[in-house]
Amino acid sequence: MKIVQLVESASLEFWHGSPSGEFKHQHFGIHVGSKEAARQALCARIGTKADGTDWDGTQEYGQTLLAGKRTLMVMDPRGHLCTGYGAGSRGAPLPDEDFLPADWSLKASYSDGSRVPLTVKPNLFRVQIVGPMFGTPQRPLDDVANTRMRKAMLKGSPPPHGFYYTNRGEDEGSLAAVVPSGEFLRVL
């Protein structure tokens, strides 16, 4: 594969979901993908809004009612909606009823382990890749791109390019990308 400038991806639509509404805590790079993938990733980190609307940067996180088990089952009886905080995997079950983030025993955190403040305004927004990328949208890597970026970031030597990859987690099969920093992206 070769490194390709943005010429090929200028018309592609990518999305990013951020608890703070910014490109913060770039511990393992910044992930962008389809709107559904970004929504799923953001909700997995901080929870799903009880009213079913997307995070749009207008509501303070700590003042926003999050969906409990009953609401999530009404929204999606198949049980595929995000619960936030890795619910169930860390021993604290998701509450049955809707709740405020401060009232739950688990607290949302960024990938570096620092807590998401209750005063942030989470947002789901469109971005354009403006930095050099490895591969092409037509020939993306598999999810190993995340491992490559993570290893480079942990060594303190981010790569000079991002990676296109096929998403295995959120919105499975969709095109995604991981870039080393916000300088590789432009908010649309």
Secondary structure, 3 states (H helix, E strand, C coil): CCEECHHHCCCCCEEEEECCCCCCCCCCCEEEECHHHHHHHHHHHHCCECCCCCCECCCCHHHCCECCHHHHHHHCCCCCCCCCCCCCCCCCCCCCCCECHHHCCCCCECCCCCECCCCCCCEEEEEEECCCEECECCECECCHHHHHHHHHHHCCCCCCCEEEEECCCCCCCCEEEEECCHHHEEEC
